Amino acid sequence: MAPNLSVSSTINLCAILMLAMFSFTTARETKLSSLFIQNDPATRTVVAGPRDFRFGTIAVADDKITAGRSRFSREIARIQGANITSSLDGQKAVIEASIIFTRGKYNGSTLEVQGVASASAKVREYAVTGGTGEFRFAVGYATFENVVRKAQYSVDRLDITVRFVENLS
């Protein structure tokens, strides 16, 4: 027969386990500023719905993120994901994307970005809902601001603020 634990004993046990689990970790905040998403038509495609991005369009992308504004700058990450035109007027889109770091301190780590924003907004803000590697348990936000718009491509400035658990063990 199992021992009879009171509610307060169970709560105390849970608290002790949680403290033990996080005893070798600490929360840290990092700001990754002035990264640039190189929106290249060659790395994006519409996979369903109208091609003119009306309601119901689903598009996927695999764009490079660079440290410099030039489209020829060195890649430091990729942003891979989908966006869905989700408003009837075609002005808002839901984004689900992974930022996969390919160089530097965060090489191999990822951040997950999601949310909805107006396509015509000067600055679009999305939630950072998780991460892997150096960004375990990440939460925060990312802003995208269009800084170059040409017929062949566009460039968005990307700023990210995240809090994550840094493993000290």
C-alpha atoms as an extended CHARMM CRD file, in Angstrom:
* protein
*
       169  EXT
         1         1  MET       CA              0.0000000000        0.0000000000        0.0000000000  PROA      1               0.0000000000
         2         2  ALA       CA              1.3470000000        3.4540000000       -0.9700000000  PROA      2               0.0000000000
         3         3  PRO       CA              2.0870000000        5.9230000000        1.8220000000  PROA      3               0.0000000000
         4         4  ASN       CA             -0.5590000000        8.5960000000        2.3590000000  PROA      4               0.0000000000
         5         5  LEU       CA              0.9790000000       12.0210000000        1.6200000000  PROA      5               0.0000000000
         6         6  SER       CA             -0.8540000000       15.1430000000        2.6470000000  PROA      6               0.0000000000
         7         7  VAL       CA             -1.3920000000       17.9660000000        0.1490000000  PROA      7               0.0000000000
         8         8  SER       CA              1.1500000000       20.1930000000        1.9300000000  PROA      8               0.0000000000
         9         9  SER       CA              3.7440000000       17.3860000000        1.8810000000  PROA      9               0.0000000000
        10        10  THR       CA              3.1720000000       16.9140000000       -1.8500000000  PROA      10              0.0000000000
        11        11  ILE       CA              3.5420000000       20.6600000000       -2.5000000000  PROA      11              0.0000000000
        12        12  ASN       CA              6.7410000000       20.7700000000       -0.4340000000  PROA      12              0.0000000000
        13        13  LEU       CA              8.1450000000       17.7900000000       -2.3380000000  PROA      13              0.0000000000
        14        14  CYS       CA              7.3500000000       19.4520000000       -5.6780000000  PROA      14              0.0000000000
        15        15  ALA       CA              9.0250000000       22.6850000000       -4.5450000000  PROA      15              0.0000000000
        16        16  ILE       CA             12.1660000000       20.8120000000       -3.4810000000  PROA      16              0.0000000000
        17        17  LEU       CA             12.3070000000       18.9620000000       -6.8160000000  PROA      17              0.0000000000
        18        18  MET       CA             11.9390000000       22.2090000000       -8.7880000000  PROA      18              0.0000000000
        19        19  LEU       CA             14.6880000000       23.8850000000       -6.7550000000  PROA      19              0.0000000000
        20        20  ALA       CA             16.9640000000       20.9090000000       -7.3400000000  PROA      20              0.0000000000
        21        21  MET       CA             16.2060000000       20.9530000000      -11.0650000000  PROA      21              0.0000000000
        22        22  PHE       CA             17.1920000000       24.6190000000      -11.4360000000  PROA      22              0.0000000000
        23        23  SER       CA             20.0190000000       24.7010000000       -8.9020000000  PROA      23              0.0000000000
        24        24  PHE       CA             22.6640000000       24.6070000000      -11.6250000000  PROA      24              0.0000000000
        25        25  THR       CA             21.0040000000       27.0890000000      -13.9670000000  PROA      25              0.0000000000
        26        26  THR       CA             20.5240000000       30.8340000000      -14.1610000000  PROA      26              0.0000000000
        27        27  ALA       CA             18.3400000000       33.0680000000      -16.3170000000  PROA      27              0.0000000000
        28        28  ARG       CA             20.1250000000       35.3900000000      -18.7200000000  PROA      28              0.0000000000
        29        29  GLU       CA             18.9090000000       38.1080000000      -21.0770000000  PROA      29              0.0000000000
        30        30  THR       CA             20.5190000000       38.6910000000      -24.4540000000  PROA      30              0.0000000000
        31        31  LYS       CA             19.8390000000       41.2740000000      -27.1390000000  PROA      31              0.0000000000
        32        32  LEU       CA             20.7760000000       40.3690000000      -30.6800000000  PROA      32              0.0000000000
        33        33  SER       CA             20.5960000000       43.6460000000      -32.5870000000  PROA      33              0.0000000000
        34        34  SER       CA             20.9930000000       44.7050000000      -36.1730000000  PROA      34              0.0000000000
        35        35  LEU       CA             20.7680000000       41.3530000000      -37.8580000000  PROA      35              0.0000000000
        36        36  PHE       CA             19.4420000000       41.4220000000      -41.4060000000  PROA      36              0.0000000000
        37        37  ILE       CA             17.0730000000       38.9920000000      -43.1340000000  PROA      37              0.0000000000
        38        38  GLN       CA             17.8470000000       38.7940000000      -46.8340000000  PROA      38              0.0000000000
        39        39  ASN       CA             14.3950000000       38.1350000000      -48.3840000000  PROA      39              0.0000000000
        40        40  ASP       CA             15.3290000000       36.4850000000      -51.6540000000  PROA      40              0.0000000000
        41        41  PRO       CA             12.5480000000       35.2880000000      -53.9930000000  PROA      41              0.0000000000
        42        42  ALA       CA             14.7430000000       32.2900000000      -54.8690000000  PROA      42              0.0000000000
        43        43  THR       CA             14.4410000000       30.9980000000      -51.2810000000  PROA      43              0.0000000000
        44        44  ARG       CA             10.6580000000       31.4240000000      -50.8480000000  PROA      44              0.0000000000
        45        45  THR       CA              7.6520000000       29.8920000000      -52.5360000000  PROA      45              0.0000000000
        46        46  VAL       CA              3.8640000000       29.7990000000      -52.2830000000  PROA      46              0.0000000000
        47        47  VAL       CA              2.8090000000       26.2170000000      -51.5440000000  PROA      47              0.0000000000
        48        48  ALA       CA             -0.9910000000       26.7050000000      -51.3570000000  PROA      48              0.0000000000
        49        49  GLY       CA             -3.6240000000       29.3150000000      -52.0530000000  PROA      49              0.0000000000
        50        50  PRO       CA             -3.5470000000       32.4390000000      -54.2080000000  PROA      50              0.0000000000
        51        51  ARG       CA             -0.1340000000       33.5380000000      -55.4550000000  PROA      51              0.0000000000
        52        52  ASP       CA             -0.8940000000       37.2130000000      -54.7440000000  PROA      52              0.0000000000
        53        53  PHE       CA             -0.9530000000       36.6790000000      -50.9630000000  PROA      53              0.0000000000
        54        54  ARG       CA             -4.6950000000       37.0380000000      -50.4530000000  PROA      54              0.0000000000
        55        55  PHE       CA             -6.5220000000       35.2190000000      -47.6410000000  PROA      55              0.0000000000
        56        56  GLY       CA             -5.4300000000       31.5860000000      -47.3770000000  PROA      56              0.0000000000
        57        57  THR       CA             -2.0330000000       31.8690000000      -49.0410000000  PROA      57              0.0000000000
        58        58  ILE       CA              0.6040000000       29.6430000000      -47.4400000000  PROA      58              0.0000000000
        59        59  ALA       CA              4.2240000000       30.4190000000      -48.2560000000  PROA      59              0.0000000000
        60        60  VAL       CA              7.4720000000       28.8880000000      -47.0120000000  PROA      60              0.0000000000
        61        61  ALA       CA             10.9110000000       30.4770000000      -46.8350000000  PROA      61              0.0000000000
        62        62  ASP       CA             14.5180000000       29.6180000000      -46.0820000000  PROA      62              0.0000000000
        63        63  ASP       CA             16.2180000000       33.0320000000      -45.9790000000  PROA      63              0.0000000000
        64        64  LYS       CA             19.7030000000       33.8740000000      -44.7900000000  PROA      64              0.0000000000
        65        65  ILE       CA             20.3390000000       36.1950000000      -41.8450000000  PROA      65              0.0000000000
        66        66  THR       CA             23.4710000000       38.3150000000      -42.0350000000  PROA      66              0.0000000000
        67        67  ALA       CA             25.3700000000       40.6430000000      -39.7120000000  PROA      67              0.0000000000
        68        68  GLY       CA             25.5030000000       43.3080000000      -42.4200000000  PROA      68              0.0000000000
        69        69  ARG       CA             22.8030000000       45.0070000000      -44.4610000000  PROA      69              0.0000000000
        70        70  SER       CA             24.3060000000       44.0130000000      -47.8230000000  PROA      70              0.0000000000
        71        71  ARG       CA             22.8480000000       40.9110000000      -49.4300000000  PROA      71              0.0000000000
        72        72  PHE       CA             26.4460000000       39.7740000000      -49.9580000000  PROA      72              0.0000000000
        73        73  SER       CA             27.2690000000       39.9000000000      -46.2020000000  PROA      73              0.0000000000
        74        74  ARG       CA             28.3470000000       36.7310000000      -44.4350000000  PROA      74              0.0000000000
        75        75  GLU       CA             25.5410000000       34.4470000000      -43.2700000000  PROA      75              0.0000000000
        76        76  ILE       CA             25.2780000000       33.9400000000      -39.5020000000  PROA      76              0.0000000000
        77        77  ALA       CA             21.8880000000       32.2000000000      -39.3800000000  PROA      77              0.0000000000
        78        78  ARG       CA             18.8880000000       31.1200000000      -41.4430000000  PROA      78              0.0000000000
        79        79  ILE       CA             15.2200000000       31.7670000000      -40.8680000000  PROA      79              0.0000000000
        80        80  GLN       CA             13.1200000000       28.8250000000      -42.0260000000  PROA      80              0.0000000000
        81        81  GLY       CA              9.3740000000       28.7030000000      -41.7250000000  PROA      81              0.0000000000
        82        82  ALA       CA              5.9520000000       29.4860000000      -43.0840000000  PROA      82              0.0000000000
        83        83  ASN       CA              3.6250000000       32.4150000000      -43.2290000000  PROA      83              0.0000000000
        84        84  ILE       CA             -0.0980000000       32.2210000000      -43.7700000000  PROA      84              0.0000000000
        85        85  THR       CA             -2.2000000000       35.1470000000      -44.9300000000  PROA      85              0.0000000000
        86        86  SER       CA             -4.7870000000       34.9030000000      -42.1830000000  PROA      86              0.0000000000
        87        87  SER       CA             -7.0430000000       37.9520000000      -42.4760000000  PROA      87              0.0000000000
        88        88  LEU       CA             -9.8660000000       38.2130000000      -45.0000000000  PROA      88              0.0000000000
        89        89  ASP       CA             -8.5190000000       41.5460000000      -46.2720000000  PROA      89              0.0000000000
        90        90  GLY       CA             -5.0770000000       39.9670000000      -46.8790000000  PROA      90              0.0000000000
        91        91  GLN       CA             -3.3110000000       42.4750000000      -44.6160000000  PROA      91              0.0000000000
        92        92  LYS       CA             -2.2550000000       40.1640000000      -41.7540000000  PROA      92              0.0000000000
        93        93  ALA       CA             -0.1440000000       37.0500000000      -41.7800000000  PROA      93              0.0000000000
        94        94  VAL       CA              0.7360000000       34.4480000000      -39.1730000000  PROA      94              0.0000000000
        95        95  ILE       CA              4.4090000000       33.5310000000      -39.0540000000  PROA      95              0.0000000000
        96        96  GLU       CA              5.9200000000       30.3260000000      -37.6710000000  PROA      96              0.0000000000
        97        97  ALA       CA              9.6800000000       30.2330000000      -38.0840000000  PROA      97              0.0000000000
        98        98  SER       CA             12.9070000000       28.8210000000      -36.7060000000  PROA      98              0.0000000000
        99        99  ILE       CA             16.0470000000       30.9200000000      -36.5890000000  PROA      99              0.0000000000
       100       100  ILE       CA             18.9230000000       28.4720000000      -36.9340000000  PROA      100             0.0000000000
       101       101  PHE       CA             22.3370000000       29.9150000000      -36.0870000000  PROA      101             0.0000000000
       102       102  THR       CA             25.0530000000       28.7000000000      -38.4650000000  PROA      102             0.0000000000
       103       103  ARG       CA             28.1490000000       30.5480000000      -37.1660000000  PROA      103             0.0000000000
       104       104  GLY       CA             29.6610000000       32.0720000000      -34.0720000000  PROA      104             0.0000000000
       105       105  LYS       CA             28.8240000000       31.7440000000      -30.3940000000  PROA      105             0.0000000000
       106       106  TYR       CA             25.3070000000       30.4030000000      -31.0210000000  PROA      106             0.0000000000
       107       107  ASN       CA             26.1960000000       28.0110000000      -33.8810000000  PROA      107             0.0000000000
       108       108  GLY       CA             23.7280000000       25.1070000000      -33.8590000000  PROA      108             0.0000000000
       109       109  SER       CA             21.2850000000       26.8380000000      -31.4790000000  PROA      109             0.0000000000
       110       110  THR       CA             17.7850000000       27.8360000000      -32.5350000000  PROA      110             0.0000000000
       111       111  LEU       CA             15.0490000000       30.2940000000      -31.6210000000  PROA      111             0.0000000000
       112       112  GLU       CA             11.3650000000       29.7750000000      -32.3930000000  PROA      112             0.0000000000
       113       113  VAL       CA              9.3890000000       32.8230000000      -33.5570000000  PROA      113             0.0000000000
       114       114  GLN       CA              5.6290000000       33.0450000000      -34.0060000000  PROA      114             0.0000000000
       115       115  GLY       CA              2.7820000000       35.5220000000      -34.1630000000  PROA      115             0.0000000000
       116       116  VAL       CA              0.6010000000       37.6490000000      -36.3910000000  PROA      116             0.0000000000
       117       117  ALA       CA              1.2950000000       41.1120000000      -37.7610000000  PROA      117             0.0000000000
       118       118  SER       CA              0.1110000000       43.5030000000      -40.4150000000  PROA      118             0.0000000000
       119       119  ALA       CA              2.0710000000       43.3430000000      -43.6510000000  PROA      119             0.0000000000
       120       120  SER       CA              1.9010000000       47.1460000000      -43.9010000000  PROA      120             0.0000000000
       121       121  ALA       CA              3.2620000000       47.8240000000      -40.3820000000  PROA      121             0.0000000000
       122       122  LYS       CA              6.5910000000       49.6650000000      -40.2870000000  PROA      122             0.0000000000
       123       123  VAL       CA              7.7820000000       47.3630000000      -37.4820000000  PROA      123             0.0000000000
       124       124  ARG       CA              6.3350000000       43.8790000000      -36.9950000000  PROA      124             0.0000000000
       125       125  GLU       CA              6.6920000000       42.2590000000      -33.5670000000  PROA      125             0.0000000000
       126       126  TYR       CA              6.5530000000       38.5270000000      -32.8890000000  PROA      126             0.0000000000
       127       127  ALA       CA              6.9340000000       36.3220000000      -29.8250000000  PROA      127             0.0000000000
       128       128  VAL       CA             10.0170000000       34.1930000000      -29.2330000000  PROA      128             0.0000000000
       129       129  THR       CA              8.4660000000       31.0530000000      -27.7740000000  PROA      129             0.0000000000
       130       130  GLY       CA             11.3970000000       28.7240000000      -27.2610000000  PROA      130             0.0000000000
       131       131  GLY       CA             14.8140000000       27.6480000000      -28.3440000000  PROA      131             0.0000000000
       132       132  THR       CA             17.4550000000       24.9400000000      -28.2930000000  PROA      132             0.0000000000
       133       133  GLY       CA             21.1500000000       24.7360000000      -27.5060000000  PROA      133             0.0000000000
       134       134  GLU       CA             22.3230000000       28.0090000000      -25.9510000000  PROA      134             0.0000000000
       135       135  PHE       CA             18.7000000000       29.2350000000      -25.9850000000  PROA      135             0.0000000000
       136       136  ARG       CA             16.9600000000       26.5220000000      -23.9350000000  PROA      136             0.0000000000
       137       137  PHE       CA             13.7000000000       27.7740000000      -22.4170000000  PROA      137             0.0000000000
       138       138  ALA       CA             13.9540000000       31.0590000000      -24.3630000000  PROA      138             0.0000000000
       139       139  VAL       CA             11.1460000000       33.5980000000      -24.1760000000  PROA      139             0.0000000000
       140       140  GLY       CA             11.1070000000       37.1030000000      -25.5700000000  PROA      140             0.0000000000
       141       141  TYR       CA             10.2800000000       39.0380000000      -28.6920000000  PROA      141             0.0000000000
       142       142  ALA       CA             11.6490000000       39.8070000000      -32.1300000000  PROA      142             0.0000000000
       143       143  THR       CA             11.0170000000       42.8370000000      -34.3050000000  PROA      143             0.0000000000
       144       144  PHE       CA             11.2650000000       42.9080000000      -38.0830000000  PROA      144             0.0000000000
       145       145  GLU       CA             11.5920000000       46.2580000000      -39.8770000000  PROA      145             0.0000000000
       146       146  ASN       CA             11.8600000000       46.5810000000      -43.6420000000  PROA      146             0.0000000000
       147       147  VAL       CA             14.9700000000       48.6100000000      -44.5410000000  PROA      147             0.0000000000
       148       148  VAL       CA             15.3560000000       47.7820000000      -48.2620000000  PROA      148             0.0000000000
       149       149  ARG       CA             12.5730000000       47.0760000000      -50.7360000000  PROA      149             0.0000000000
       150       150  LYS       CA             13.4690000000       46.4780000000      -54.3780000000  PROA      150             0.0000000000
       151       151  ALA       CA             11.7400000000       44.5560000000      -57.1280000000  PROA      151             0.0000000000
       152       152  GLN       CA             14.2530000000       41.6810000000      -56.8640000000  PROA      152             0.0000000000
       153       153  TYR       CA             14.5440000000       41.3860000000      -53.0700000000  PROA      153             0.0000000000
       154       154  SER       CA             13.9990000000       43.0830000000      -49.7250000000  PROA      154             0.0000000000
       155       155  VAL       CA             15.9160000000       43.2840000000      -46.4610000000  PROA      155             0.0000000000
       156       156  ASP       CA             14.4330000000       43.3110000000      -42.9560000000  PROA      156             0.0000000000
       157       157  ARG       CA             16.3220000000       44.4770000000      -39.8740000000  PROA      157             0.0000000000
       158       158  LEU       CA             15.8880000000       41.8930000000      -37.1170000000  PROA      158             0.0000000000
       159       159  ASP       CA             16.2590000000       42.7060000000      -33.4150000000  PROA      159             0.0000000000
       160       160  ILE       CA             15.7430000000       39.9680000000      -30.8180000000  PROA      160             0.0000000000
       161       161  THR       CA             15.4880000000       40.2040000000      -27.0270000000  PROA      161             0.0000000000
       162       162  VAL       CA             15.3510000000       36.8760000000      -25.1930000000  PROA      162             0.0000000000
       163       163  ARG       CA             15.6440000000       35.4570000000      -21.7140000000  PROA      163             0.0000000000
       164       164  PHE       CA             16.8470000000       31.8970000000      -21.4760000000  PROA      164             0.0000000000
       165       165  VAL       CA             18.2640000000       29.4250000000      -19.0160000000  PROA      165             0.0000000000
       166       166  GLU       CA             22.0230000000       29.2330000000      -19.0090000000  PROA      166             0.0000000000
       167       167  ASN       CA             23.3330000000       25.8910000000      -17.8120000000  PROA      167             0.0000000000
       168       168  LEU       CA             26.1210000000       26.3230000000      -15.2430000000  PROA      168             0.0000000000
       169       169  SER       CA             26.9940000000       22.6660000000      -14.7390000000  PROA      169             0.0000000000
